């Protein structure tokens, strides 16, 4: 039996809400995401199709509405409205989208409830697949904000710029600001306040189910000592980080981070890209480079689209990793876990905290 036969007999199942969809490997009903020309084929099924209470009767038939984040509406439109028009044609419906840049529901109207359900299912599939293309907006982390680490991080920057000034690509703009130092647990894509509130509720549940039992009343202390880089080529590095060592050597923070990440994945939030959390405190990141930001902004202005990540300029970390291999940034009592928003900061320069829970 070849792979195509196996795909026919055991298709991939995608669950969205209370419905399941088979991803089939043969020609049939096509869902084409016009944003990247990737073709998906789905055959929906459900054991007991419920009466959709949200479908309302109108003078000319029926209508329903779907809450869609602003960032996802463009995927329903497709290029030159091709996706929207195709769905309307295939389902005998009319789709009314919110005005560009404005919050609002997507409204579906038709003469038959069956057609509205079909249209709704297609839109739900687009929403589900398109979310994967949106960069993360929030993250869970253990903040590392204390005066000792702040002082040592500034000292690290000063010494590095003086002693490693010949290192290609190294400049002051790519050093992390002390107020932003943290240990990332999992990245999240939360596109509405409702989704942020839901993630906050999940964090509270996680606190009771996972965090409190694992931490109990024993504080977790860590030591940031030494530096390392993310890739295999020390002369072309984008991220340099301080290494994390647990003071008692028990691995409790690593286990806690893994459990929290898995909890959010189980709840449908976040993705497991590496199998475990890589605890690290970023101290240099070339994405912060001022000259690259200027070039990216210029490129976006000319092309009206996001510049590729390849525009980042790496730096040579050969010397800095040798000089600072035993550098001590300080110790820290891990006393809280934060749900934070990327790109938004408070008056102290820290990431905007949407939800914070204390640790002993």
C-alpha positions in Angstrom: 0.0 0.0 0.0 1.6 3.3 -1.0 1.5 6.6 0.8 -1.5 8.0 -1.2 -3.6 4.9 -0.2 -2.6 5.3 3.4 -3.6 9.0 3.3 -7.0 8.0 1.9 -7.6 5.5 4.7 -6.1 7.5 7.6 -6.5 11.2 6.7 -5.3 13.9 9.1 -8.1 15.1 11.3 -8.4 18.8 12.3 -10.8 19.9 15.1 -12.2 23.4 15.1 -14.7 24.1 17.8 -17.1 21.1 18.0 -16.5 20.1 14.4 -13.9 17.8 12.9 -12.4 18.0 9.4 -10.7 15.3 7.4 -7.7 16.5 5.3 -7.9 14.4 2.2 -5.3 13.5 -0.4 -7.5 13.4 -3.4 -9.1 15.9 -5.7 -12.4 17.1 -4.3 -13.8 20.1 -2.6 -10.9 22.5 -2.4 -10.1 25.1 0.2 -7.5 27.4 -1.4 -5.8 29.9 0.8 -5.3 32.6 -1.8 -2.7 34.3 0.4 0.0 31.7 -0.4 -1.6 29.5 -3.1 -1.4 26.4 -0.8 -4.3 24.1 -1.6 -6.0 22.2 1.2 -8.7 19.6 0.6 -11.3 19.0 3.4 -14.3 16.7 3.9 -16.2 17.8 6.9 -18.1 15.4 9.2 -19.8 15.5 12.5 -21.6 12.8 14.3 -24.6 15.0 15.3 -24.9 18.3 13.4 -26.3 20.7 16.0 -28.9 23.3 15.1 -26.9 26.5 15.1 -28.6 28.8 17.6 -26.7 31.8 16.2 -28.4 31.7 12.8 -31.1 34.3 12.7 -34.1 34.4 10.4 -34.4 37.5 8.2 -37.0 38.7 5.7 -35.1 37.2 2.8 -33.6 34.1 4.5 -31.1 33.7 7.3 -27.9 35.3 8.6 -25.1 34.7 11.1 -22.0 36.5 12.3 -18.5 35.4 13.2 -16.0 37.3 15.3 -12.8 37.6 13.4 -9.7 39.5 14.5 -8.7 42.4 12.2 -5.4 40.7 11.4 -7.2 37.7 9.9 -9.8 39.4 7.8 -7.3 39.8 4.9 -7.1 36.0 4.6 -10.8 35.8 4.1 -10.6 38.4 1.4 -7.6 36.8 -0.5 -5.9 38.5 -3.4 -8.3 40.9 -5.1 -11.2 39.5 -3.0 -10.7 36.1 -4.9 -11.1 34.0 -1.7 -14.3 35.8 -0.6 -15.9 35.6 -4.0 -15.1 31.9 -4.4 -16.6 31.0 -1.0 -19.7 33.0 -1.8 -20.0 31.2 -5.2 -19.4 27.8 -3.8 -21.8 28.2 -0.8 -24.5 30.4 -2.4 -24.0 33.0 0.3 -23.1 36.7 0.7 -20.2 37.7 3.0 -20.1 41.2 4.5 -16.7 42.1 5.9 -15.9 44.9 8.4 -14.4 48.1 7.1 -10.6 47.9 6.7 -8.9 48.7 10.0 -12.1 48.5 12.1 -13.2 45.8 14.5 -16.5 44.1 13.6 -18.0 40.7 12.8 -18.1 38.9 9.5 -21.7 38.6 8.5 -23.0 35.7 6.3 -26.4 35.8 4.7 -28.2 33.2 2.5 -31.6 31.8 1.7 -30.8 28.5 3.4 -29.3 27.6 6.8 -27.3 24.8 5.2 -25.4 27.2 2.9 -24.6 29.5 5.9 -23.2 26.5 7.8 -21.1 25.5 4.8 -19.7 29.1 4.4 -19.1 29.4 8.2 -17.1 26.1 8.1 -14.9 27.3 5.2 -14.2 30.6 7.0 -13.3 28.8 10.2 -10.8 26.7 8.3 -9.2 29.9 6.9 -9.0 31.5 10.3 -7.4 28.4 11.8 -4.8 28.0 9.1 -4.1 31.7 8.8 -3.3 32.2 12.5 -0.2 30.2 12.0 1.1 33.0 9.7 0.7 35.8 12.3 3.8 36.5 14.3 3.4 35.9 18.1 2.0 38.9 19.9 2.4 37.8 23.6 4.6 35.5 25.6 4.8 33.8 29.0 8.1 34.4 30.9 10.0 34.6 34.2 11.1 38.2 34.4 14.7 38.8 35.5 14.4 42.3 36.8 16.7 43.0 39.8 19.3 45.6 40.6 22.3 43.2 40.7 21.6 41.8 37.2 20.9 45.3 35.8 24.2 46.6 37.1 26.1 43.5 35.8 24.4 43.6 32.4 25.5 47.3 32.0 29.0 46.3 33.0 29.0 43.5 30.5 28.0 45.9 27.7 30.7 48.4 28.7 33.5 45.8 28.8 32.4 44.1 25.6 32.2 47.2 23.6 35.7 48.2 24.8 37.5 44.8 24.6 35.7 43.4 21.5 35.5 46.5 19.5 37.2 44.8 16.6 34.5 42.1 16.4 32.6 42.5 13.1 29.0 43.7 13.5 29.2 44.4 17.3 27.7 47.7 18.3 25.9 49.3 21.2 22.4 49.1 19.7 22.2 45.3 19.7 22.6 44.9 23.4 19.4 44.0 25.3 18.0 46.7 27.6 18.2 45.4 31.3 14.5 46.1 31.9 13.5 43.6 29.2 15.6 40.7 30.5 13.5 37.5 30.9 13.3 33.8 30.4 10.8 32.9 27.7 8.5 30.0 28.4 6.2 30.0 25.3 5.2 32.4 22.6 1.5 33.1 22.0 -0.6 34.7 19.3 -3.5 36.6 20.9 -5.3 38.9 18.5 -8.1 40.3 20.6 -8.7 41.3 24.2 -11.0 38.4 24.5 -8.2 36.1 23.6 -5.9 37.8 26.1 -8.5 37.4 28.8 -8.8 33.7 27.9 -5.0 33.2 28.1 -5.0 34.9 31.5 -7.7 32.5 32.7 -5.6 29.6 31.4 -2.6 30.9 33.3 -4.7 31.0 36.5 -5.8 27.4 35.9 -2.2 26.4 35.2 -1.2 28.0 38.5 -3.5 25.8 40.4 -3.0 22.6 38.4 0.8 22.8 37.7 2.7 25.7 39.2 1.5 25.6 42.8 1.9 21.9 43.3 5.4 21.9 41.7 6.9 24.9 43.4 5.1 24.4 46.7 6.8 26.7 49.3 10.4 26.2 48.0 11.7 29.3 46.2 13.6 28.8 43.0 16.9 30.6 42.7 19.0 30.8 39.5 22.4 32.1 38.6 23.2 33.7 35.2 26.8 32.8 34.4 28.6 32.6 31.1 27.4 33.2 27.5 26.6 31.2 24.5 25.0 31.6 21.0 22.1 30.0 19.2 23.7 28.8 15.9 26.7 26.7 15.0 28.9 29.4 13.5 30.4 31.8 16.1 31.5 34.3 13.5 27.9 34.8 12.3 25.6 35.1 15.3 22.2 36.8 15.8 21.5 36.0 19.4 23.9 35.8 22.4 22.5 34.7 25.7 23.4 34.4 29.4 23.3 30.7 30.5 20.9 29.8 33.3 22.1 27.7 36.2 19.8 26.6 39.0 21.5 27.3 42.4 20.3 24.0 44.0 21.0 22.1 40.8 17.7 20.3 41.0 16.3 21.3 37.6 13.0 22.5 39.1 12.8 25.6 36.9 13.4 23.6 33.7 10.7 21.1 34.7 8.3 23.9 35.7 8.8 25.7 32.4 8.2 22.5 30.4 5.0 21.8 32.3 3.7 25.3 31.8 4.5 25.2 28.1 2.8 21.8 27.7 -0.3 23.1 29.6 -0.8 26.0 27.2 -0.2 23.7 24.2 -2.8 21.3 25.5 -5.2 24.2 25.8 -4.7 25.2 22.2 -2.3 28.1 22.9 1.3 28.2 21.8 3.4 25.7 19.8 6.0 23.2 20.8 8.9 23.9 18.4 11.7 22.2 20.3 10.2 19.6 22.6 11.3 21.5 25.7 11.8 25.1 26.8 15.3 26.4 26.2 15.9 28.6 29.2 18.1 31.5 28.2 18.4 35.2 28.9 19.1 37.1 25.7 21.8 39.8 26.2 22.5 40.5 22.5 20.1 40.4 19.6 20.8 41.7 16.1 17.1 42.3 15.6 17.7 45.4 17.8 20.3 46.8 15.5 19.5 50.5 14.7 20.9 50.4 11.1 18.9 47.3 10.3 15.7 49.0 11.6 16.3 52.0 9.4 16.9 49.8 6.3 13.8 47.7 7.2 11.7 50.8 7.6 12.9 52.2 4.3 12.3 48.9 2.5 8.8 48.7 3.9 8.1 52.2 2.8 9.2 51.5 -0.8 7.6 48.1 -1.1 4.7 48.4 1.3 5.4 45.0 2.8 7.5 43.5 5.6 11.2 43.2 4.9 12.6 39.6 5.2 14.5 38.5 8.2 17.6 38.0 6.0 18.1 41.7 6.2 19.5 41.2 9.8 23.3 41.8 10.1 25.0 39.1 12.2 28.0 39.8 14.4 31.2 37.8 15.2 30.8 36.3 18.7 34.1 34.4 18.7 36.0 36.8 21.0 33.1 37.8 23.2 32.2 34.2 24.1 35.7 33.4 25.1 36.2 36.6 27.2 32.8 36.2 29.0 32.6 32.4 29.3 32.7 32.7 33.1 31.1 36.1 33.5 28.6 36.2 36.4 25.5 38.4 35.7 24.1 37.6 39.1 21.6 35.5 41.0 17.9 35.9 40.9 14.9 34.6 42.9 12.3 33.6 40.4 9.4 35.2 42.1 6.7 35.5 39.4 5.4 34.5 36.0 4.2 37.0 33.5 1.9 37.1 30.5 3.4 40.0 28.5 2.7 41.8 25.3 5.4 42.1 22.7 6.3 45.6 21.5 4.5 47.4 24.3 6.3 48.7 27.4 5.5 50.3 30.8 7.1 53.4 32.3 10.1 51.4 33.5 10.8 50.0 30.0 9.6 46.6 30.9 7.2 44.6 28.6 3.6 45.4 29.3 2.3 42.8 31.7 -1.2 41.5 31.0 -1.2 39.0 33.9 1.2 38.3 36.7 1.1 35.5 39.3 3.5 35.3 42.2 5.8 32.4 43.0 7.1 31.6 46.5 
